[in-house]
């Protein structure tokens, strides 16, 4: 390991020395360029301010005195001198000379100097002196221009070399840091060999009764030195970490609006400090699964645990302070003014995900009251690019479920078009956004507002689209609840709204749900709709923000859209099936609940899971 470290350090020092030498060369070239620029400007001034030469030139006909008597002088030389004489006459008379005329005369002499013959000059010494002085100025001016051009070329080469070396130096630094971190990890792993082996054994155990004794034998401070950053779900912490305080310096809870308070307390206990990250304008506890705990059971549990405790608050007070499990997440509790806690808050108002037009809709519709979002993708390369398309397909809901077959067909047709390249042809919107077929396909997601339509899409996608192709575009199909925290390059929104149903605004236009559904796309969104009901106000505003006006359907009372709780059906039809408890945690929880129910004689309690 020490040899590897020495080699890395030597390579880094050599690279830095080369970079320093190149930078010195760039500075010397810069000084040379400054000197050449000064000489260049001096030559320009010399050519521009030759008043004495202009007066001498005006006193006689230079072309006649010097060249007219010589039959071998080319005609273009005579024309050039005559044009120069006209320019000098204009300057002598104080007239404004167009710059292009002055440059044309000068460049003419520069070009013809290579064919100039000294024998053409007349024998009069004063004429020869005048032409010789002018010729010397032109020659020096031309030489300065060439030298300046060469220095510019060399300077650009040096700058490119410096840039390449800087990139190499940064990569070398990253490699060095990775190697150094790996070396530290190996040293810590060697020092904590026994603890590491015991910790690895935890992952092979299946019986909970064996996990806890083995955990007590592990020194977790040595494990966190080897693995300083841990990622996982809170429900899995107990399988690898003991309920021990201050194992970590900090615990970060992401998507905190989906985490209830009892679930997060063990994670907080294991850390010295914690950070809660979430968005109250997106989905809450319902996104983690339908959480329809019986309010009577919750109140009973609260009063049973805290009823006899002196100074404890009752259930109504707990609900007011956002402590109840059924309604409040840890984020709700943290930001609630009723808790009396003074926890520092920071607003992350910078949006990096979506194209400007998509992000601006999200900002104006859902965050305008908070000052809006700073759209960080609003750069010159992204402005003016189309990122939304509305597709109206018509159709009715199927009789056997809450899905619109035409929406399903169109969504899968779009996926196949992307996979085949027809949606990525020359001039297409996706091609303009940087995607190409077949080398750079976008990732694709499909959101369905109804569970039945999501199921139809999943079954059809598995049977109609090859698994390798699905993986190639990372195809994911889900509801807004399942998509929270996820994103794709291209999103296809399907709503499951047919012409033969009543539009339930409370279900379709719940702001948190609609916010999640419409903000998952990085580059492009396809909105596939069967029909648009007249009372779909948020839906119509959404399409209108991108310049689309949907065709409105006739209102109907034939069908209804049930809320999530209504879809559970009547409590008289609820049943319990222990075979549905798949994980060890679920079976353990079932055992504890059954023991609790058996101990209650005053209340009739039952368990349901379907």
C-alpha positions as CSV (number, residue, x, y, z in Angstrom):
1,X,0.0,0.0,0.0
2,X,2.9,2.4,0.8
3,X,4.4,1.7,-2.7
4,X,1.1,2.5,-4.3
5,X,0.9,5.7,-2.4
6,X,4.4,6.7,-3.3
7,X,3.8,6.1,-7.0
8,X,0.6,8.1,-6.9
9,X,2.4,11.0,-5.2
10,X,5.3,11.0,-7.7
11,X,2.9,11.0,-10.6
12,X,1.0,13.8,-9.1
13,X,4.2,15.9,-8.4
14,X,5.4,15.3,-12.0
15,X,2.1,16.4,-13.4
16,X,2.1,19.5,-11.3
17,X,5.7,20.3,-12.4
18,X,4.7,20.0,-16.1
19,X,1.7,22.2,-15.5
20,X,3.9,24.8,-13.8
21,X,6.4,24.8,-16.7
22,X,3.6,25.1,-19.3
23,X,2.1,28.0,-17.4
24,X,5.5,29.8,-17.4
25,X,5.7,29.3,-21.1
26,X,2.2,30.8,-21.5
27,X,3.3,33.8,-19.5
28,X,6.4,34.3,-21.7
29,X,4.3,34.0,-24.8
30,X,1.9,36.5,-23.4
31,X,4.7,39.0,-22.9
32,X,6.0,38.4,-26.4
33,X,2.5,39.0,-27.7
34,X,2.3,42.2,-25.8
35,X,5.6,43.4,-27.3
36,X,4.5,42.4,-30.8
37,X,1.2,44.2,-30.3
38,X,3.1,47.3,-29.3
39,X,5.3,47.0,-32.4
40,X,2.2,46.3,-34.5
41,X,0.5,49.5,-33.2
42,X,3.7,51.5,-33.8
43,X,3.8,50.4,-37.4
44,X,0.2,51.3,-37.8
45,X,0.8,54.7,-36.4
46,X,3.9,55.1,-38.6
47,X,1.8,54.4,-41.7
48,X,-1.1,56.5,-40.5
49,X,0.8,59.6,-39.6
50,X,3.2,60.2,-42.5
51,X,2.2,63.8,-43.2
52,X,5.6,64.8,-44.6
53,X,5.5,61.9,-47.0
54,X,2.0,62.8,-48.0
55,X,3.1,66.4,-48.8
56,X,6.1,65.2,-50.8
57,X,3.8,62.7,-52.6
58,X,1.4,65.5,-53.4
59,X,4.0,67.9,-54.9
60,X,4.6,65.8,-58.0
61,X,3.0,63.1,-60.1
62,X,4.7,60.1,-58.6
63,X,3.5,57.7,-61.2
64,X,4.7,60.0,-64.1
65,X,8.0,60.9,-62.5
66,X,9.1,57.4,-61.5
67,X,7.3,54.8,-63.6
68,X,5.8,56.4,-66.8
69,X,9.1,56.4,-68.7
70,X,9.8,52.8,-68.1
71,X,8.0,50.5,-70.7
72,X,8.5,47.3,-68.6
73,X,6.5,48.5,-65.6
74,X,3.3,46.3,-65.2
75,X,0.0,48.2,-65.5
76,X,-1.3,47.1,-62.1
77,X,1.7,48.9,-60.4
78,X,0.7,52.1,-62.1
79,X,-2.9,51.6,-61.1
80,X,-1.9,50.9,-57.5
81,X,0.2,54.1,-57.2
82,X,-2.5,56.2,-58.8
83,X,-5.0,54.8,-56.3
84,X,-2.6,55.6,-53.5
85,X,-2.1,59.1,-54.8
86,X,-5.9,59.6,-54.8
87,X,-6.1,58.5,-51.2
88,X,-3.2,60.8,-50.2
89,X,-4.9,63.7,-52.0
90,X,-8.0,63.2,-50.0
91,X,-6.1,63.1,-46.7
92,X,-4.1,66.2,-47.6
93,X,-7.4,68.1,-48.3
94,X,-8.7,67.0,-45.0
95,X,-11.4,64.8,-46.3
96,X,-12.7,61.7,-44.5
97,X,-11.2,58.6,-46.2
98,X,-13.2,55.4,-46.1
99,X,-11.2,52.9,-44.2
100,X,-11.8,50.2,-46.9
101,X,-10.2,52.5,-49.5
102,X,-7.1,53.1,-47.3
103,X,-6.7,49.4,-46.5
104,X,-7.2,48.5,-50.2
105,X,-4.3,50.8,-51.2
106,X,-2.0,49.6,-48.4
107,X,-2.7,45.9,-49.1
108,X,-2.2,46.5,-52.8
109,X,1.4,47.6,-52.1
110,X,1.9,44.8,-49.7
111,X,0.8,42.3,-52.3
112,X,2.9,43.8,-55.1
113,X,6.1,44.3,-53.2
114,X,7.1,40.7,-54.0
115,X,7.1,41.5,-57.8
116,X,8.7,45.0,-57.4
117,X,11.8,45.5,-59.6
118,X,14.3,48.1,-58.3
119,X,15.2,49.0,-61.9
120,X,11.7,50.5,-62.3
121,X,12.7,53.3,-60.0
122,X,13.9,56.5,-61.8
123,X,17.4,57.7,-61.3
124,X,16.4,60.7,-59.3
125,X,17.6,59.9,-55.7
126,X,14.8,61.8,-54.0
127,X,12.2,59.6,-55.7
128,X,14.1,56.5,-54.8
129,X,14.3,57.6,-51.2
130,X,10.6,58.3,-51.0
131,X,9.7,54.9,-52.3
132,X,12.3,53.1,-50.3
133,X,11.0,54.6,-47.0
134,X,7.4,53.7,-47.9
135,X,8.4,50.2,-48.9
136,X,10.4,49.7,-45.6
137,X,7.3,50.7,-43.6
138,X,5.1,48.3,-45.5
139,X,7.6,45.5,-45.1
140,X,7.9,46.1,-41.3
141,X,4.1,46.2,-41.0
142,X,3.7,43.0,-42.8
143,X,6.4,41.3,-40.7
144,X,4.7,42.4,-37.5
145,X,1.4,41.0,-38.7
146,X,2.9,37.6,-39.5
147,X,4.7,37.5,-36.2
148,X,1.6,38.4,-34.3
149,X,-0.4,35.7,-36.1
150,X,2.3,33.0,-35.2
151,X,2.3,34.0,-31.6
152,X,-1.5,33.7,-31.4
153,X,-1.3,30.2,-32.9
154,X,1.4,29.2,-30.4
155,X,-0.5,30.8,-27.5
156,X,-3.7,28.8,-28.4
157,X,-1.7,25.6,-28.5
158,X,-0.3,26.3,-25.1
159,X,-3.7,27.1,-23.7
160,X,-5.1,23.9,-25.0
161,X,-2.2,22.0,-23.5
162,X,-2.7,23.7,-20.1
163,X,-6.4,22.8,-20.2
164,X,-5.6,19.2,-21.0
165,X,-3.1,19.1,-18.2
166,X,-5.5,20.6,-15.8
167,X,-8.1,17.9,-16.6
168,X,-5.4,15.3,-16.2
169,X,-4.3,16.9,-12.9
170,X,-7.9,16.8,-11.6
171,X,-8.4,13.2,-12.6
172,X,-5.0,12.4,-11.0
173,X,-6.2,14.1,-7.8
174,X,-9.4,12.1,-7.8
175,X,-7.5,8.9,-8.4
176,X,-5.1,9.8,-5.6
177,X,-8.0,10.5,-3.2
178,X,-9.8,7.3,-4.1
179,X,-6.6,5.4,-3.6
180,X,-5.9,7.1,-0.3
181,X,-9.5,6.4,0.9
182,X,-9.1,2.8,-0.2
183,X,-5.9,2.6,1.7
184,X,-7.5,4.0,4.9
185,X,-10.4,1.6,4.5
186,X,-8.0,-1.4,4.2
187,X,-6.0,-0.3,7.2
188,X,-9.2,0.1,9.3
189,X,-10.5,-3.2,8.0
190,X,-7.3,-4.9,9.0
191,X,-7.4,-3.3,12.4
192,X,-11.1,-4.4,12.9
193,X,-10.8,-7.8,11.3
194,X,-12.8,-9.6,14.0
195,X,-15.6,-7.1,14.2
196,X,-15.9,-7.0,10.4
197,X,-16.2,-10.8,10.2
198,X,-18.9,-10.8,12.8
199,X,-20.7,-7.9,11.0
200,X,-20.6,-9.9,7.8
201,X,-22.2,-12.8,9.6
202,X,-25.3,-10.8,10.4
203,X,-26.3,-10.8,6.7
204,X,-26.4,-14.6,6.7
205,X,-28.6,-15.0,9.7
206,X,-32.4,-15.6,9.2
207,X,-33.6,-16.0,12.8
208,X,-34.1,-12.8,14.7
209,X,-33.2,-14.5,18.0
210,X,-29.6,-15.0,16.7
211,X,-29.1,-11.5,15.4
212,X,-29.2,-9.5,18.6
213,X,-26.6,-11.6,20.5
214,X,-24.2,-11.3,17.6
215,X,-24.8,-7.5,17.3
216,X,-23.7,-7.1,20.9
217,X,-20.3,-8.6,20.1
218,X,-19.6,-6.0,17.3
219,X,-17.8,-2.7,18.0
220,X,-19.8,-0.5,15.6
221,X,-17.4,2.5,15.9
222,X,-14.8,0.4,14.0
223,X,-17.4,-0.6,11.4
224,X,-18.4,3.1,10.7
225,X,-14.7,4.0,10.3
226,X,-14.5,1.5,7.4
227,X,-17.9,2.4,6.0
228,X,-18.5,6.1,6.9
229,X,-21.6,6.6,4.7
230,X,-24.6,4.2,4.9
231,X,-27.7,4.2,2.6
232,X,-30.8,2.3,3.3
233,X,-34.5,2.1,4.3
234,X,-35.4,2.7,7.9
235,X,-37.3,-0.5,8.1
236,X,-34.1,-2.5,7.5
237,X,-32.0,-0.7,10.2
238,X,-32.8,-3.2,12.9
239,X,-31.4,-6.1,10.9
240,X,-27.8,-4.7,10.8
241,X,-27.6,-2.0,13.5
242,X,-28.3,-2.2,17.2
243,X,-30.5,0.3,19.0
244,X,-27.5,2.2,20.2
245,X,-27.1,5.9,20.5
246,X,-24.7,8.0,18.5
247,X,-23.5,5.4,16.1
248,X,-23.4,8.0,13.4
249,X,-22.6,11.7,13.5
250,X,-25.6,12.6,11.3
251,X,-28.7,10.9,10.0
252,X,-30.4,12.4,6.8
253,X,-34.0,11.4,6.2
254,X,-35.0,12.0,2.6
255,X,-38.6,12.1,1.3
256,X,-39.6,12.9,4.9
257,X,-43.2,13.6,4.0
258,X,-43.6,9.8,3.5
259,X,-42.1,8.8,6.9
260,X,-44.2,8.7,10.1
261,X,-42.8,9.6,13.5
262,X,-42.5,6.2,15.1
263,X,-40.7,4.9,12.1
264,X,-38.0,7.6,12.2
265,X,-37.3,7.8,16.0
266,X,-35.0,4.7,16.0
267,X,-32.9,6.3,13.1
268,X,-32.6,9.6,15.0
269,X,-31.6,7.7,18.2
270,X,-28.7,6.2,16.4
271,X,-27.2,9.6,15.3
272,X,-25.8,12.6,17.1
273,X,-27.7,15.0,14.8
274,X,-30.3,14.7,12.0
275,X,-31.5,16.5,8.9
276,X,-35.0,16.1,7.6
277,X,-35.5,16.7,3.9
278,X,-39.0,16.8,2.3
279,X,-41.6,18.8,0.4
280,X,-45.0,19.4,1.8
281,X,-46.3,20.2,-1.7
282,X,-45.7,16.6,-2.7
283,X,-47.3,13.4,-1.6
284,X,-47.2,12.5,2.0
285,X,-47.8,9.2,3.9
286,X,-50.2,8.0,1.3
287,X,-47.3,7.7,-1.2
288,X,-45.8,5.0,1.0
289,X,-48.9,2.8,0.7
290,X,-52.5,3.1,1.7
291,X,-52.3,4.0,5.4
292,X,-55.9,3.6,6.7
293,X,-55.3,2.8,10.3
294,X,-58.5,2.8,12.3
295,X,-58.7,6.1,14.2
296,X,-60.4,4.4,17.2
297,X,-57.6,1.9,17.4
298,X,-55.0,4.7,17.3
299,X,-56.8,6.7,20.0
300,X,-57.2,3.5,22.1
301,X,-53.5,2.8,21.8
302,X,-52.5,6.3,22.7
303,X,-54.7,6.4,25.8
304,X,-53.6,3.0,26.8
305,X,-49.9,4.0,26.7
306,X,-50.1,7.5,28.1
307,X,-53.5,7.7,29.9
308,X,-52.0,7.0,33.3
309,X,-48.8,9.0,32.8
310,X,-48.8,12.2,34.8
311,X,-48.4,15.3,32.6
312,X,-48.9,13.4,29.3
313,X,-51.1,15.0,26.7
314,X,-54.3,13.3,25.5
315,X,-55.0,12.1,21.9
316,X,-56.8,15.3,20.8
317,X,-53.8,17.4,21.9
318,X,-51.4,14.9,20.2
319,X,-53.3,15.3,17.0
320,X,-53.2,19.1,17.2
321,X,-49.4,18.9,17.7
322,X,-49.1,16.6,14.6
323,X,-48.0,13.6,16.7
324,X,-50.7,11.1,15.5
325,X,-49.4,8.3,13.3
326,X,-52.3,8.2,10.8
327,X,-52.1,11.8,9.6
328,X,-48.8,13.3,10.3
329,X,-45.3,12.6,8.9
330,X,-42.0,13.6,10.6
331,X,-41.9,16.6,8.2
332,X,-45.4,17.7,9.3
333,X,-44.3,17.5,12.9
334,X,-41.0,19.5,12.3
335,X,-42.6,22.4,10.5
336,X,-45.7,22.7,12.6
337,X,-45.9,25.8,14.7
338,X,-47.8,24.0,17.4
339,X,-44.9,21.8,18.5
340,X,-43.0,24.7,20.1
341,X,-39.7,23.6,18.6
342,X,-37.3,26.0,17.0
343,X,-35.6,24.0,14.4
344,X,-33.5,25.8,11.7
345,X,-35.1,25.5,8.3
346,X,-33.6,26.0,4.8
347,X,-35.5,26.2,1.6
348,X,-34.1,24.5,-1.5
349,X,-35.6,26.6,-4.2
350,X,-33.2,25.7,-7.0
351,X,-34.6,23.4,-9.7
352,X,-32.1,21.3,-11.6
353,X,-34.2,18.5,-13.1
354,X,-36.5,19.6,-15.8
355,X,-36.3,21.6,-19.0
356,X,-37.3,25.3,-18.5
357,X,-40.8,25.1,-19.8
358,X,-41.6,22.1,-17.6
359,X,-40.0,23.6,-14.6
360,X,-41.7,27.0,-15.0
361,X,-45.1,25.3,-15.0
362,X,-44.2,23.5,-11.7
363,X,-42.9,26.8,-10.2
364,X,-45.9,28.9,-11.2
365,X,-48.6,26.4,-10.3
366,X,-47.3,24.9,-7.1
367,X,-44.6,27.2,-5.6
368,X,-45.5,30.7,-6.6
369,X,-46.8,31.6,-3.1
370,X,-43.4,30.7,-1.8
371,X,-41.6,32.9,-4.2
372,X,-41.3,30.3,-7.0
373,X,-38.3,28.2,-8.0
374,X,-35.0,29.2,-9.5
375,X,-34.9,27.3,-12.7
376,X,-31.2,26.4,-13.1
377,X,-31.8,24.7,-16.4
378,X,-32.8,28.0,-18.0
379,X,-29.6,28.5,-20.0
380,X,-29.1,29.6,-23.6
381,X,-28.8,26.0,-25.0
382,X,-32.2,25.0,-23.5
383,X,-34.3,28.1,-24.3
384,X,-36.9,27.8,-27.1
385,X,-36.8,23.9,-27.1
386,X,-40.1,22.1,-27.1
387,X,-40.6,19.7,-24.2
388,X,-44.3,18.9,-24.1
389,X,-46.8,17.3,-26.4
390,X,-50.5,16.7,-25.8
391,X,-52.2,13.7,-27.4
392,X,-56.0,13.3,-27.3
393,X,-57.1,9.8,-28.2
394,X,-60.8,9.7,-27.2
395,X,-62.4,6.5,-26.0
396,X,-64.3,5.2,-23.0
397,X,-63.5,3.4,-19.8
398,X,-63.5,-0.4,-20.0
399,X,-66.3,-2.3,-18.4
400,X,-64.0,-4.5,-16.4
401,X,-61.8,-1.8,-14.8
402,X,-60.9,1.8,-14.5
403,X,-58.7,2.1,-17.6
404,X,-59.1,3.6,-21.1
405,X,-57.8,1.1,-23.7
406,X,-56.9,3.8,-26.2
407,X,-54.7,5.6,-23.7
408,X,-52.9,2.3,-23.0
409,X,-52.5,1.6,-26.7
410,X,-51.1,5.1,-27.4
411,X,-48.6,5.1,-24.4
412,X,-47.1,1.7,-25.5
413,X,-47.0,2.9,-29.1
414,X,-44.9,5.9,-28.0
415,X,-42.5,3.6,-26.2
416,X,-42.2,1.4,-29.2
417,X,-41.6,4.5,-31.4
418,X,-38.8,5.6,-29.1
419,X,-37.2,2.1,-29.1
420,X,-37.4,1.8,-33.0
421,X,-36.1,5.3,-33.5
422,X,-39.1,6.8,-35.3
423,X,-39.5,9.4,-32.5
424,X,-35.8,10.2,-32.8
425,X,-35.6,11.1,-36.5
426,X,-34.0,14.1,-38.0
427,X,-35.8,17.3,-36.8
428,X,-37.7,15.5,-34.0
429,X,-38.0,17.1,-30.6
430,X,-36.2,14.3,-28.9
431,X,-33.3,14.6,-31.4
432,X,-33.0,18.3,-30.7
433,X,-32.8,17.5,-27.0
434,X,-29.6,15.4,-27.6
435,X,-31.0,11.8,-28.0
436,X,-30.1,9.6,-30.9
437,X,-31.0,6.1,-32.1
438,X,-29.6,3.6,-31.3
439,X,-26.7,4.9,-29.3
440,X,-28.3,7.4,-26.9
441,X,-31.9,6.5,-26.1
442,X,-33.7,8.4,-23.4
443,X,-35.0,6.7,-20.2
444,X,-38.7,6.4,-20.2
445,X,-41.4,6.3,-17.6
446,X,-45.2,6.0,-17.7
447,X,-47.5,7.4,-15.0
448,X,-51.1,6.3,-14.7
449,X,-53.5,8.0,-12.3
450,X,-55.4,4.8,-11.7
451,X,-54.2,1.5,-10.5
452,X,-56.2,-0.5,-13.0
453,X,-54.6,1.3,-15.9
454,X,-51.1,0.9,-14.4
455,X,-51.7,-2.8,-14.2
456,X,-52.9,-3.0,-17.8
457,X,-49.8,-1.1,-18.9
458,X,-47.4,-3.3,-17.0
459,X,-49.0,-6.6,-18.3
460,X,-49.1,-5.3,-21.9
461,X,-45.5,-3.9,-21.7
462,X,-44.2,-7.3,-20.4
463,X,-45.9,-9.2,-23.2
464,X,-45.4,-6.8,-26.1
465,X,-41.9,-5.2,-25.5
466,X,-38.8,-7.3,-25.2
467,X,-37.2,-7.3,-21.7
468,X,-33.8,-6.2,-23.0
469,X,-35.4,-3.2,-24.8
470,X,-37.3,-2.3,-21.7
471,X,-34.1,-2.3,-19.7
472,X,-32.4,-0.3,-22.4
473,X,-34.7,2.7,-21.7
474,X,-35.1,1.9,-17.9
475,X,-38.9,1.6,-18.5
476,X,-40.8,2.1,-15.2
477,X,-44.6,2.2,-15.0
478,X,-46.4,3.3,-11.9
479,X,-48.8,5.7,-10.2
480,X,-47.8,9.1,-8.9
481,X,-47.3,7.6,-5.5
482,X,-44.9,5.0,-6.8
483,X,-43.0,7.6,-8.9
484,X,-42.3,10.1,-6.1
485,X,-38.5,10.3,-5.7
486,X,-38.0,8.9,-9.3
487,X,-37.4,10.7,-12.6
488,X,-36.9,9.8,-16.3
489,X,-35.7,11.7,-19.4
490,X,-39.1,11.2,-21.0
491,X,-42.4,10.8,-19.2
492,X,-45.7,9.6,-20.6
493,X,-48.7,10.7,-18.5
494,X,-51.9,8.7,-18.8
495,X,-55.0,9.7,-16.9
496,X,-57.6,6.9,-17.5
497,X,-60.4,9.4,-18.2
498,X,-63.1,8.2,-20.6
499,X,-66.2,9.9,-21.9
500,X,-68.5,7.5,-19.9
501,X,-67.5,8.6,-16.4
502,X,-67.9,11.3,-13.8
503,X,-64.7,13.3,-13.2
504,X,-63.7,13.2,-9.5
505,X,-61.6,16.4,-9.1
506,X,-60.7,15.4,-5.5
507,X,-58.9,12.3,-6.9
508,X,-57.4,13.7,-10.1
509,X,-56.6,17.2,-9.1
510,X,-55.1,16.8,-5.6
511,X,-52.3,19.3,-5.8
512,X,-49.6,17.2,-4.1
513,X,-50.4,14.2,-6.4
514,X,-50.6,16.4,-9.6
515,X,-47.3,18.1,-8.7
516,X,-45.5,14.8,-8.4
517,X,-47.0,13.4,-11.7
518,X,-46.2,16.5,-13.8
519,X,-42.6,17.0,-12.5
520,X,-40.9,13.7,-13.1
521,X,-39.6,14.4,-16.6
522,X,-36.1,15.7,-17.2
523,X,-36.5,16.5,-20.9
524,X,-39.9,15.7,-22.4
525,X,-43.5,15.0,-21.4
526,X,-46.2,13.3,-23.5
527,X,-49.7,13.8,-22.0
528,X,-52.1,11.1,-23.3
529,X,-55.7,11.8,-22.5
530,X,-58.9,10.0,-23.5
531,X,-61.2,12.9,-23.0
532,X,-61.2,16.1,-21.0
533,X,-64.2,16.8,-18.7
534,X,-65.5,20.4,-18.5
535,X,-64.9,20.5,-14.7
536,X,-61.2,19.4,-15.1
537,X,-59.9,22.9,-14.2
538,X,-56.4,22.0,-13.2
539,X,-56.0,19.6,-16.1
540,X,-57.1,22.3,-18.5
541,X,-54.7,24.8,-17.0
542,X,-51.9,22.3,-17.3
543,X,-52.5,21.8,-21.0
544,X,-53.1,25.5,-21.6
545,X,-49.7,26.3,-20.1
546,X,-48.1,24.6,-23.1
547,X,-50.5,26.1,-25.7
548,X,-53.0,23.3,-26.0
549,X,-56.8,23.5,-25.7
550,X,-58.4,20.1,-25.1
551,X,-61.7,19.1,-26.6
552,X,-64.3,19.1,-23.7
553,X,-66.5,16.1,-23.2
554,X,-70.2,16.1,-22.2
555,X,-70.7,15.7,-18.5
556,X,-72.1,12.3,-17.3
557,X,-73.4,10.9,-14.1
558,X,-73.1,7.2,-15.1
559,X,-69.9,6.3,-13.3
560,X,-68.0,7.6,-10.3
561,X,-64.4,7.7,-9.3
562,X,-63.9,6.4,-5.8
563,X,-61.5,7.9,-3.3
564,X,-58.6,5.6,-2.1
565,X,-60.6,4.8,1.1
566,X,-63.8,4.1,-0.9
567,X,-61.9,1.7,-3.1
568,X,-61.3,-0.4,0.0
569,X,-64.9,-1.3,0.0
570,X,-67.2,-1.7,3.0
571,X,-65.7,-2.9,6.3
572,X,-68.3,-5.7,6.2
573,X,-66.3,-7.2,3.3
574,X,-62.9,-6.9,4.9
575,X,-61.0,-10.2,5.6
576,X,-57.7,-11.3,7.1
577,X,-55.3,-13.7,5.4
578,X,-52.1,-14.5,7.4
579,X,-50.5,-15.9,4.2
580,X,-50.2,-12.3,2.9
581,X,-47.6,-11.6,5.6
582,X,-44.5,-12.2,3.5
583,X,-41.6,-10.6,5.4
584,X,-40.2,-11.5,8.8
585,X,-41.1,-8.0,10.1
586,X,-44.8,-8.5,9.0
587,X,-45.0,-11.9,10.8
588,X,-43.4,-10.4,13.9
589,X,-45.8,-7.5,13.9
590,X,-48.8,-9.8,13.4
591,X,-47.7,-11.9,16.5
592,X,-47.4,-8.7,18.6
593,X,-50.8,-7.4,17.5
594,X,-52.5,-10.7,18.2
595,X,-51.0,-10.8,21.7
596,X,-52.3,-7.2,22.3
597,X,-55.8,-8.1,21.0
598,X,-55.9,-11.2,23.2
599,X,-55.1,-9.1,26.2
600,X,-58.0,-6.7,25.6
601,X,-61.3,-7.7,27.2
602,X,-63.1,-4.4,27.1
603,X,-62.8,-3.7,23.4
604,X,-63.6,-5.9,20.4
605,X,-60.6,-5.6,18.1
606,X,-60.1,-7.4,14.8
607,X,-57.3,-7.6,12.2
608,X,-57.8,-7.0,8.5
609,X,-55.3,-7.0,5.6
610,X,-57.5,-7.2,2.5
